[in-house]
Amino acid sequence: MENEAGKGVTEFTLIDEKPHGYFVEWAIRPSTSSPGKWMGAFHASKEGEPALRESIANQYDNPAEAQANTIRIAKARVEEVVAAKG
């Protein structure tokens, strides 16, 4: 979900798949510090597990790149948590 800068509310979009049973939501927005750049954030949650929440510090050149990388990073973080639990 693409959000406009300065709105103050971030709307997250749920991805279609559930990696390891986690619900993953993502959002992107224009960077306030670097005009023309885009940033992302995600939430990942699963019943009985601590929620994962992260803002992606990387800045991307366009919304599509920000979206793809935010979703990729979210899935990777879920994989890290699952792997750490063994």
Backbone atoms as SQL, in Angstrom:
CREATE TABLE atoms (id INTEGER PRIMARY KEY, chain TEXT, resi INTEGER, resn TEXT, atom TEXT, x REAL, y REAL, z REAL);
INSERT INTO atoms VALUES
  (1, 'A', 1, 'MET', 'N', 0.860, -1.163, 0.000),
  (2, 'A', 1, 'MET', 'CA', 0.000, 0.000, 0.000),
  (3, 'A', 1, 'MET', 'C', 0.906, 1.225, 0.000),
  (4, 'A', 2, 'GLU', 'N', 0.706, 2.067, -0.927),
  (5, 'A', 2, 'GLU', 'CA', 1.497, 3.289, -1.057),
  (6, 'A', 2, 'GLU', 'C', 0.826, 4.388, -0.237),
  (7, 'A', 3, 'ASN', 'N', 1.593, 5.073, 0.591),
  (8, 'A', 3, 'ASN', 'CA', 1.066, 6.126, 1.443),
  (9, 'A', 3, 'ASN', 'C', 1.676, 7.469, 1.087),
  (10, 'A', 4, 'GLU', 'N', 0.910, 8.503, 1.236),
  (11, 'A', 4, 'GLU', 'CA', 1.397, 9.837, 0.939),
  (12, 'A', 4, 'GLU', 'C', 2.154, 10.402, 2.135),
  (13, 'A', 5, 'ALA', 'N', 3.213, 11.137, 1.860),
  (14, 'A', 5, 'ALA', 'CA', 3.998, 11.751, 2.923),
  (15, 'A', 5, 'ALA', 'C', 3.140, 12.767, 3.660),
  (16, 'A', 6, 'GLY', 'N', 3.325, 12.854, 4.966),
  (17, 'A', 6, 'GLY', 'CA', 2.646, 13.856, 5.748),
  (18, 'A', 6, 'GLY', 'C', 1.242, 13.498, 6.189),
  (19, 'A', 7, 'LYS', 'N', 0.736, 12.345, 5.810),
  (20, 'A', 7, 'LYS', 'CA', -0.620, 11.952, 6.202),
  (21, 'A', 7, 'LYS', 'C', -0.689, 11.535, 7.666),
  (22, 'A', 8, 'GLY', 'N', 0.404, 11.027, 8.219),
  (23, 'A', 8, 'GLY', 'CA', 0.426, 10.629, 9.616),
  (24, 'A', 8, 'GLY', 'C', -0.131, 9.240, 9.890),
  (25, 'A', 9, 'VAL', 'N', -0.779, 8.614, 8.946),
  (26, 'A', 9, 'VAL', 'CA', -1.340, 7.278, 9.124),
  (27, 'A', 9, 'VAL', 'C', -0.741, 6.371, 8.058),
  (28, 'A', 10, 'THR', 'N', -0.226, 5.232, 8.494),
  (29, 'A', 10, 'THR', 'CA', 0.321, 4.275, 7.553),
  (30, 'A', 10, 'THR', 'C', -0.657, 3.119, 7.415),
  (31, 'A', 11, 'GLU', 'N', -1.070, 2.848, 6.195),
  (32, 'A', 11, 'GLU', 'CA', -1.983, 1.738, 5.929),
  (33, 'A', 11, 'GLU', 'C', -1.172, 0.553, 5.428),
  (34, 'A', 12, 'PHE', 'N', -1.330, -0.562, 6.094),
  (35, 'A', 12, 'PHE', 'CA', -0.592, -1.767, 5.739),
  (36, 'A', 12, 'PHE', 'C', -1.462, -2.696, 4.903),
  (37, 'A', 13, 'THR', 'N', -0.800, -3.457, 4.019),
  (38, 'A', 13, 'THR', 'CA', -1.463, -4.417, 3.154),
  (39, 'A', 13, 'THR', 'C', -0.952, -5.815, 3.489),
  (40, 'A', 14, 'LEU', 'N', -1.865, -6.758, 3.655),
  (41, 'A', 14, 'LEU', 'CA', -1.525, -8.139, 3.973),
  (42, 'A', 14, 'LEU', 'C', -1.065, -8.859, 2.706),
  (43, 'A', 15, 'ILE', 'N', 0.060, -9.601, 2.785),
  (44, 'A', 15, 'ILE', 'CA', 0.474, -10.393, 1.627),
  (45, 'A', 15, 'ILE', 'C', -0.387, -11.658, 1.564),
  (46, 'A', 16, 'ASP', 'N', -0.464, -12.261, 0.391),
  (47, 'A', 16, 'ASP', 'CA', -1.344, -13.410, 0.167),
  (48, 'A', 16, 'ASP', 'C', -0.886, -14.680, 0.873),
  (49, 'A', 17, 'GLU', 'N', 0.401, -14.855, 1.007),
  (50, 'A', 17, 'GLU', 'CA', 0.890, -16.078, 1.630),
  (51, 'A', 17, 'GLU', 'C', 1.145, -15.866, 3.118),
  (52, 'A', 18, 'LYS', 'N', 1.272, -16.960, 3.864),
  (53, 'A', 18, 'LYS', 'CA', 1.570, -16.888, 5.290),
  (54, 'A', 18, 'LYS', 'C', 2.834, -17.705, 5.559),
  (55, 'A', 19, 'PRO', 'N', 4.028, -17.090, 5.437),
  (56, 'A', 19, 'PRO', 'CA', 5.260, -17.854, 5.675),
  (57, 'A', 19, 'PRO', 'C', 5.316, -18.366, 7.116),
  (58, 'A', 20, 'HIS', 'N', 5.428, -19.671, 7.257),
  (59, 'A', 20, 'HIS', 'CA', 5.493, -20.337, 8.562),
  (60, 'A', 20, 'HIS', 'C', 4.320, -19.953, 9.456),
  (61, 'A', 21, 'GLY', 'N', 3.180, -19.646, 8.853),
  (62, 'A', 21, 'GLY', 'CA', 1.982, -19.311, 9.618),
  (63, 'A', 21, 'GLY', 'C', 1.891, -17.866, 10.071),
  (64, 'A', 22, 'TYR', 'N', 2.852, -17.040, 9.697),
  (65, 'A', 22, 'TYR', 'CA', 2.842, -15.623, 10.072),
  (66, 'A', 22, 'TYR', 'C', 2.005, -14.815, 9.077),
  (67, 'A', 23, 'PHE', 'N', 1.196, -13.928, 9.612),
  (68, 'A', 23, 'PHE', 'CA', 0.522, -12.929, 8.795),
  (69, 'A', 23, 'PHE', 'C', 1.513, -11.796, 8.596),
  (70, 'A', 24, 'VAL', 'N', 1.780, -11.418, 7.359),
  (71, 'A', 24, 'VAL', 'CA', 2.760, -10.371, 7.067),
  (72, 'A', 24, 'VAL', 'C', 2.060, -9.209, 6.363),
  (73, 'A', 25, 'GLU', 'N', 2.204, -8.025, 6.935),
  (74, 'A', 25, 'GLU', 'CA', 1.655, -6.804, 6.355),
  (75, 'A', 25, 'GLU', 'C', 2.805, -5.866, 6.012),
  (76, 'A', 26, 'TRP', 'N', 2.677, -5.151, 4.917),
  (77, 'A', 26, 'TRP', 'CA', 3.725, -4.238, 4.470),
  (78, 'A', 26, 'TRP', 'C', 3.110, -2.887, 4.111),
  (79, 'A', 27, 'ALA', 'N', 3.966, -1.866, 4.089),
  (80, 'A', 27, 'ALA', 'CA', 3.573, -0.532, 3.633),
  (81, 'A', 27, 'ALA', 'C', 4.807, 0.191, 3.128),
  (82, 'A', 28, 'ILE', 'N', 4.612, 1.102, 2.198),
  (83, 'A', 28, 'ILE', 'CA', 5.707, 1.955, 1.741),
  (84, 'A', 28, 'ILE', 'C', 5.234, 3.401, 1.790),
  (85, 'A', 29, 'ARG', 'N', 6.216, 4.307, 1.847),
  (86, 'A', 29, 'ARG', 'CA', 5.896, 5.727, 1.855),
  (87, 'A', 29, 'ARG', 'C', 7.070, 6.510, 1.285),
  (88, 'A', 30, 'PRO', 'N', 6.799, 7.696, 0.795),
  (89, 'A', 30, 'PRO', 'CA', 7.905, 8.533, 0.326),
  (90, 'A', 30, 'PRO', 'C', 8.803, 8.913, 1.501),
  (91, 'A', 31, 'SER', 'N', 10.086, 8.981, 1.262),
  (92, 'A', 31, 'SER', 'CA', 11.033, 9.406, 2.283),
  (93, 'A', 31, 'SER', 'C', 10.845, 10.898, 2.559),
  (94, 'A', 32, 'THR', 'N', 10.861, 11.262, 3.821),
  (95, 'A', 32, 'THR', 'CA', 10.777, 12.676, 4.170),
  (96, 'A', 32, 'THR', 'C', 12.150, 13.344, 4.138),
  (97, 'A', 33, 'SER', 'N', 13.208, 12.551, 4.246),
  (98, 'A', 33, 'SER', 'CA', 14.555, 13.113, 4.265),
  (99, 'A', 33, 'SER', 'C', 15.228, 13.139, 2.891),
  (100, 'A', 34, 'SER', 'N', 14.759, 12.294, 1.975),
  (101, 'A', 34, 'SER', 'CA', 15.355, 12.215, 0.644),
  (102, 'A', 34, 'SER', 'C', 14.247, 12.231, -0.408),
  (103, 'A', 35, 'PRO', 'N', 13.896, 13.407, -0.897),
  (104, 'A', 35, 'PRO', 'CA', 12.832, 13.486, -1.902),
  (105, 'A', 35, 'PRO', 'C', 13.118, 12.562, -3.097),
  (106, 'A', 36, 'GLY', 'N', 12.072, 11.902, -3.560),
  (107, 'A', 36, 'GLY', 'CA', 12.215, 10.984, -4.685),
  (108, 'A', 36, 'GLY', 'C', 12.567, 9.571, -4.279),
  (109, 'A', 37, 'LYS', 'N', 12.849, 9.345, -3.001),
  (110, 'A', 37, 'LYS', 'CA', 13.176, 8.008, -2.499),
  (111, 'A', 37, 'LYS', 'C', 11.982, 7.450, -1.734),
  (112, 'A', 38, 'TRP', 'N', 11.959, 6.129, -1.580),
  (113, 'A', 38, 'TRP', 'CA', 10.863, 5.433, -0.923),
  (114, 'A', 38, 'TRP', 'C', 11.388, 4.528, 0.177),
  (115, 'A', 39, 'MET', 'N', 10.587, 4.356, 1.231),
  (116, 'A', 39, 'MET', 'CA', 10.950, 3.522, 2.372),
  (117, 'A', 39, 'MET', 'C', 9.814, 2.552, 2.662),
  (118, 'A', 40, 'GLY', 'N', 10.107, 1.486, 3.391),
  (119, 'A', 40, 'GLY', 'CA', 9.091, 0.497, 3.715),
  (120, 'A', 40, 'GLY', 'C', 9.079, 0.140, 5.183),
  (121, 'A', 41, 'ALA', 'N', 8.014, -0.542, 5.574),
  (122, 'A', 41, 'ALA', 'CA', 7.871, -1.053, 6.933),
  (123, 'A', 41, 'ALA', 'C', 7.019, -2.312, 6.857),
  (124, 'A', 42, 'PHE', 'N', 7.142, -3.165, 7.881),
  (125, 'A', 42, 'PHE', 'CA', 6.311, -4.362, 7.911),
  (126, 'A', 42, 'PHE', 'C', 5.965, -4.757, 9.334),
  (127, 'A', 43, 'HIS', 'N', 4.913, -5.540, 9.446),
  (128, 'A', 43, 'HIS', 'CA', 4.501, -6.210, 10.673),
  (129, 'A', 43, 'HIS', 'C', 4.352, -7.682, 10.319),
  (130, 'A', 44, 'ALA', 'N', 4.774, -8.553, 11.187),
  (131, 'A', 44, 'ALA', 'CA', 4.543, -9.985, 11.007),
  (132, 'A', 44, 'ALA', 'C', 4.049, -10.528, 12.344),
  (133, 'A', 45, 'SER', 'N', 2.955, -11.262, 12.313),
  (134, 'A', 45, 'SER', 'CA', 2.405, -11.774, 13.567),
  (135, 'A', 45, 'SER', 'C', 1.897, -13.196, 13.395),
  (136, 'A', 46, 'LYS', 'N', 1.942, -13.917, 14.507),
  (137, 'A', 46, 'LYS', 'CA', 1.462, -15.292, 14.550),
  (138, 'A', 46, 'LYS', 'C', 0.967, -15.531, 15.967),
  (139, 'A', 47, 'GLU', 'N', -0.171, -16.163, 16.085),
  (140, 'A', 47, 'GLU', 'CA', -0.745, -16.429, 17.407),
  (141, 'A', 47, 'GLU', 'C', 0.274, -17.122, 18.303),
  (142, 'A', 48, 'GLY', 'N', 0.450, -16.593, 19.505),
  (143, 'A', 48, 'GLY', 'CA', 1.352, -17.186, 20.477),
  (144, 'A', 48, 'GLY', 'C', 2.812, -16.794, 20.305),
  (145, 'A', 49, 'GLU', 'N', 3.118, -15.961, 19.330),
  (146, 'A', 49, 'GLU', 'CA', 4.497, -15.531, 19.074),
  (147, 'A', 49, 'GLU', 'C', 4.587, -14.013, 19.182),
  (148, 'A', 50, 'PRO', 'N', 5.749, -13.495, 19.598),
  (149, 'A', 50, 'PRO', 'CA', 5.917, -12.041, 19.616),
  (150, 'A', 50, 'PRO', 'C', 5.828, -11.473, 18.200),
  (151, 'A', 51, 'ALA', 'N', 5.199, -10.334, 18.074),
  (152, 'A', 51, 'ALA', 'CA', 5.079, -9.685, 16.757),
  (153, 'A', 51, 'ALA', 'C', 6.429, -9.141, 16.321),
  (154, 'A', 52, 'LEU', 'N', 6.666, -9.188, 15.023),
  (155, 'A', 52, 'LEU', 'CA', 7.855, -8.580, 14.432),
  (156, 'A', 52, 'LEU', 'C', 7.406, -7.275, 13.784),
  (157, 'A', 53, 'ARG', 'N', 8.086, -6.183, 14.076),
  (158, 'A', 53, 'ARG', 'CA', 7.766, -4.888, 13.480),
  (159, 'A', 53, 'ARG', 'C', 9.086, -4.230, 13.111),
  (160, 'A', 54, 'GLU', 'N', 9.140, -3.738, 11.888),
  (161, 'A', 54, 'GLU', 'CA', 10.403, -3.128, 11.460),
  (162, 'A', 54, 'GLU', 'C', 10.147, -2.062, 10.405),
  (163, 'A', 55, 'SER', 'N', 10.866, -0.971, 10.536),
  (164, 'A', 55, 'SER', 'CA', 10.932, 0.035, 9.479),
  (165, 'A', 55, 'SER', 'C', 12.229, -0.214, 8.738),
  (166, 'A', 56, 'ILE', 'N', 12.177, -0.251, 7.432),
  (167, 'A', 56, 'ILE', 'CA', 13.349, -0.534, 6.619),
  (168, 'A', 56, 'ILE', 'C', 14.130, 0.767, 6.429),
  (169, 'A', 57, 'ALA', 'N', 15.376, 0.773, 6.857),
  (170, 'A', 57, 'ALA', 'CA', 16.198, 1.984, 6.779),
  (171, 'A', 57, 'ALA', 'C', 16.659, 2.284, 5.352),
  (172, 'A', 58, 'ASN', 'N', 16.720, 1.263, 4.516),
  (173, 'A', 58, 'ASN', 'CA', 17.132, 1.471, 3.126),
  (174, 'A', 58, 'ASN', 'C', 16.140, 2.377, 2.413),
  (175, 'A', 59, 'GLN', 'N', 16.628, 3.189, 1.502),
  (176, 'A', 59, 'GLN', 'CA', 15.770, 4.031, 0.677),
  (177, 'A', 59, 'GLN', 'C', 15.870, 3.546, -0.761),
  (178, 'A', 60, 'TYR', 'N', 14.709, 3.449, -1.418),
  (179, 'A', 60, 'TYR', 'CA', 14.649, 2.888, -2.756),
  (180, 'A', 60, 'TYR', 'C', 14.243, 3.956, -3.765),
  (181, 'A', 61, 'ASP', 'N', 14.599, 3.730, -5.029),
  (182, 'A', 61, 'ASP', 'CA', 14.378, 4.717, -6.080),
  (183, 'A', 61, 'ASP', 'C', 12.937, 4.833, -6.552),
  (184, 'A', 62, 'ASN', 'N', 12.130, 3.789, -6.313),
  (185, 'A', 62, 'ASN', 'CA', 10.748, 3.847, -6.791),
  (186, 'A', 62, 'ASN', 'C', 9.863, 2.970, -5.907),
  (187, 'A', 63, 'PRO', 'N', 8.551, 3.168, -5.979),
  (188, 'A', 63, 'PRO', 'CA', 7.633, 2.403, -5.130),
  (189, 'A', 63, 'PRO', 'C', 7.703, 0.891, -5.344),
  (190, 'A', 64, 'ALA', 'N', 7.849, 0.451, -6.584),
  (191, 'A', 64, 'ALA', 'CA', 7.897, -0.993, -6.854),
  (192, 'A', 64, 'ALA', 'C', 9.105, -1.644, -6.189),
  (193, 'A', 65, 'GLU', 'N', 10.239, -0.982, -6.256),
  (194, 'A', 65, 'GLU', 'CA', 11.454, -1.496, -5.623),
  (195, 'A', 65, 'GLU', 'C', 11.289, -1.526, -4.103),
  (196, 'A', 66, 'ALA', 'N', 10.705, -0.485, -3.540),
  (197, 'A', 66, 'ALA', 'CA', 10.473, -0.426, -2.092),
  (198, 'A', 66, 'ALA', 'C', 9.536, -1.545, -1.659),
  (199, 'A', 67, 'GLN', 'N', 8.470, -1.766, -2.412),
  (200, 'A', 67, 'GLN', 'CA', 7.503, -2.816, -2.081),
  (201, 'A', 67, 'GLN', 'C', 8.160, -4.190, -2.132),
  (202, 'A', 68, 'ALA', 'N', 8.826, -4.499, -3.221),
  (203, 'A', 68, 'ALA', 'CA', 9.454, -5.810, -3.385),
  (204, 'A', 68, 'ALA', 'C', 10.472, -6.087, -2.287),
  (205, 'A', 69, 'ASN', 'N', 11.297, -5.108, -1.979),
  (206, 'A', 69, 'ASN', 'CA', 12.325, -5.308, -0.956),
  (207, 'A', 69, 'ASN', 'C', 11.746, -5.360, 0.447),
  (208, 'A', 70, 'THR', 'N', 10.702, -4.606, 0.727),
  (209, 'A', 70, 'THR', 'CA', 10.063, -4.659, 2.043),
  (210, 'A', 70, 'THR', 'C', 9.471, -6.042, 2.276),
  (211, 'A', 71, 'ILE', 'N', 8.789, -6.586, 1.291),
  (212, 'A', 71, 'ILE', 'CA', 8.214, -7.925, 1.417),
  (213, 'A', 71, 'ILE', 'C', 9.319, -8.975, 1.537),
  (214, 'A', 72, 'ARG', 'N', 10.363, -8.845, 0.742),
  (215, 'A', 72, 'ARG', 'CA', 11.493, -9.797, 0.804),
  (216, 'A', 72, 'ARG', 'C', 12.135, -9.776, 2.188),
  (217, 'A', 73, 'ILE', 'N', 12.364, -8.584, 2.729),
  (218, 'A', 73, 'ILE', 'CA', 12.992, -8.457, 4.048),
  (219, 'A', 73, 'ILE', 'C', 12.076, -9.016, 5.131),
  (220, 'A', 74, 'ALA', 'N', 10.775, -8.761, 5.036),
  (221, 'A', 74, 'ALA', 'CA', 9.824, -9.282, 6.017),
  (222, 'A', 74, 'ALA', 'C', 9.880, -10.811, 6.055),
  (223, 'A', 75, 'LYS', 'N', 9.861, -11.434, 4.887),
  (224, 'A', 75, 'LYS', 'CA', 9.929, -12.898, 4.819),
  (225, 'A', 75, 'LYS', 'C', 11.257, -13.406, 5.379),
  (226, 'A', 76, 'ALA', 'N', 12.338, -12.703, 5.101),
  (227, 'A', 76, 'ALA', 'CA', 13.650, -13.107, 5.617),
  (228, 'A', 76, 'ALA', 'C', 13.694, -13.022, 7.140),
  (229, 'A', 77, 'ARG', 'N', 13.085, -11.999, 7.713),
  (230, 'A', 77, 'ARG', 'CA', 13.054, -11.857, 9.180),
  (231, 'A', 77, 'ARG', 'C', 12.243, -12.998, 9.804),
  (232, 'A', 78, 'VAL', 'N', 11.136, -13.365, 9.178),
  (233, 'A', 78, 'VAL', 'CA', 10.353, -14.503, 9.667),
  (234, 'A', 78, 'VAL', 'C', 11.214, -15.764, 9.606),
  (235, 'A', 79, 'GLU', 'N', 11.921, -15.976, 8.509),
  (236, 'A', 79, 'GLU', 'CA', 12.806, -17.141, 8.382),
  (237, 'A', 79, 'GLU', 'C', 13.857, -17.154, 9.497),
  (238, 'A', 80, 'GLU', 'N', 14.429, -15.982, 9.810),
  (239, 'A', 80, 'GLU', 'CA', 15.437, -15.894, 10.880),
  (240, 'A', 80, 'GLU', 'C', 14.856, -16.302, 12.228),
  (241, 'A', 81, 'VAL', 'N', 13.638, -15.843, 12.525),
  (242, 'A', 81, 'VAL', 'CA', 13.009, -16.182, 13.789),
  (243, 'A', 81, 'VAL', 'C', 12.727, -17.679, 13.869),
  (244, 'A', 82, 'VAL', 'N', 12.215, -18.239, 12.803),
  (245, 'A', 82, 'VAL', 'CA', 11.907, -19.669, 12.775),
  (246, 'A', 82, 'VAL', 'C', 13.198, -20.484, 12.895),
  (247, 'A', 83, 'ALA', 'N', 14.240, -20.093, 12.188),
  (248, 'A', 83, 'ALA', 'CA', 15.508, -20.808, 12.240),
  (249, 'A', 83, 'ALA', 'C', 16.134, -20.737, 13.643),
  (250, 'A', 84, 'ALA', 'N', 15.987, -19.591, 14.304),
  (251, 'A', 84, 'ALA', 'CA', 16.559, -19.416, 15.641),
  (252, 'A', 84, 'ALA', 'C', 15.874, -20.325, 16.672),
  (253, 'A', 85, 'LYS', 'N', 14.621, -20.654, 16.414),
  (254, 'A', 85, 'LYS', 'CA', 13.880, -21.525, 17.326),
  (255, 'A', 85, 'LYS', 'C', 14.204, -22.989, 17.095),
  (256, 'A', 86, 'GLY', 'N', 14.815, -23.240, 15.921),
  (257, 'A', 86, 'GLY', 'CA', 15.247, -24.586, 15.596),
  (258, 'A', 86, 'GLY', 'C', 14.158, -25.457, 15.233);
